[in-house]
Amino acid sequence: MSEAGLSFTAFVLSLASTAAIHFGDLADPVSGERAPLNLEGAAQMIDILALLEQKTRGNLTGEERSMLDQVLYELRLRFVQASGAEKRIIEP
């Protein structure tokens, strides 16, 4: 695939989709089944996106930056929910 065939937005959304598969929120595109929760895999995708955010700082359009920030925010929030951290905070 040529460089023009994959946009930055498509790349970020691909990584976010992989995280959603690890959360069990999306079906695996190969098997068609939802995988069990894999927090380690989801965390790795979030870390990759955070690294991408750090390394591309100052080189993105406003729209790309906003989209990446929103994706990271939503995935981090989902991670907290999936890990049960909210429950531990509310119910010590």
Secondary structure, DSSP 8 states (H G I E B T S, - for coil): --GGGS-HHHHHHHHHHHHHHHHTSSB-TTT-SB----HHHHHHHHHHHHHHHHHHTTSS-HHHHHHHHHHHHHHHHHHHHHHTHHHHHH--
